[in-house]
């Protein structure tokens, strides 16, 4: 059953040349929005063919590759090794650039708990709780992320049929209930290190993330091929 959502509109858009720390360069078109249900400053970044000027509300014949990416200051900006957020963001930018689509950068740090609470959760994790139980111990849902604003953003962009870049089936489920048709779900690489191994294992076991934690060369393959499949 689909859940009706209020319409959002594109507020502004601007092309920005991007150069990542490892030298990868592309152009992103940043979109801001009016009417998002939580009044948050979420942005969409059009990459590849979606970096061209877009008349708000118009659709494209090509199905965009879309990644809803939850903000992670520690991983995205500081390169924290406690999670895989930074490498997933880096991967998504390159793969979406090649395929054409949108990166939805969602301001829901700490799976909806906020930045300070995420740091508090880290303290509890060092005392033995896993990432989900730490959130619950602080009085938050294990995963409080809501993708209503992501659906609103896609609706405003005229992208209600998408290919979803994610290992998380909850994103597909929520978007489907909110009126976005997910034609396919494309797995990201598994960015596992010794310091985030337990974190990824917990996401697979408790969050139902589809992660193959056996040794593989998937991380290398997407970098070499630059493909979105």
Secondary structure, DSSP 8 states (H G I E B T S, - for coil): --------EEEEEEEEEEE-TTS-EEEEEEEEEE--TT----EEEEEGGGGS---TT---SS-EEEEEEE--IIIIIT--SSSSHHHHHHHHHHHHHHH-EEEEEE--GGGGT-HHHHHHHHHHHHTT--HHHHHHHTTS-SS----HHHHHHHHHTT--EEEEE-SBHHHHHHHHHTT-EEEEEE-------TTTHHHHHHHHHHS-B----S--SHHHHHHHH----
